[in-house]
Amino acid sequence: MSDTTVLDKDTRDAISYVTFIIPEFAAAYKMDAIDAYRYLKKYGGLDFLYENWWALHTDNTFWAVRDMYEICYRNGGMR
C-alpha cells in the first residue's frame, strides 16, 4: 500500500500562489528570495499571505506585494 498523501485543490492553489508571490516580493524590493521570506515571516507578511492568499491572488501582483509590504511596515518592518 502506498503512503502518499494527495493534497486538495485549495491547498495546491495556496502553495502555488505562495511560491509565486514571495519571489515577486523579493524582486519588487530588490531582495534575495530567502531574505524576503525571512522579512515576511518576521514582520507578519507570511501570516497575512497565508490567511488572505485567496483574495490576494485575484488582485494585480503589484497590489498584492504592496499589501504584504504595508502589513510588514505596520509590524515594525523598514520602509
PESUL-V193737 format. One record per backbone hydrogen bond with DSSP energy under -0.5 kcal/mol. NH is the residue of the N-H (numbers start at 1). CO is the residue of the C=O. If there is no record, write none. Layout:
NH CO
NH CO
//
This chain:
7 5
12 8
13 9
14 10
15 11
16 12
17 13
18 14
19 15
20 16
21 17
22 18
24 20
25 21
26 22
27 23
28 24
29 25
30 27
31 26
36 32
37 33
38 34
39 35
40 36
41 37
42 38
43 39
44 41
45 40
46 40
48 44
49 45
50 46
51 47
52 48
53 49
55 52
56 52
57 53
58 55
59 56
64 60
65 61
66 62
67 63
68 64
69 65
70 66
71 67
72 68
73 69
74 70
75 71
76 73
77 72
//
